[in-house]
Amino acid sequence: MIVHVVTNNGTEISIDRDLRTAHFRVSYSKGDAPQVLSGLYTSEQEAKNAIDRYIANTYNGKRMTNPATKRLNRDAKKASEEVQSGDNN
């Protein structure tokens, strides 16, 4: 699981690989993912783009400014980059 973003209310929106199809799926930590994010994506980048569009539309284009959210997003991005580079130490 790759945590892509944490919203101001603490909801994690992450990207998981669907093991049955090798596609990607968006997961929502508080209940089901919104309808606009449901379904499968053929690449991780497609899923990220969908999440980014959802966040932009949901928050009316305002950047999330909660300091804890910024820190979590930065840490999640760093962890995602480490996984992609193969540096899991």
Secondary structure, 3 states (H helix, E strand, C coil): CEEEEECCCCCEEEEEEECCCCEEEEEECCCCCCHHHCCEECCHHHHHHHHHHHHHHHCCCCCCCCHHHHHHHHHHHHHHHHHHHCCCC
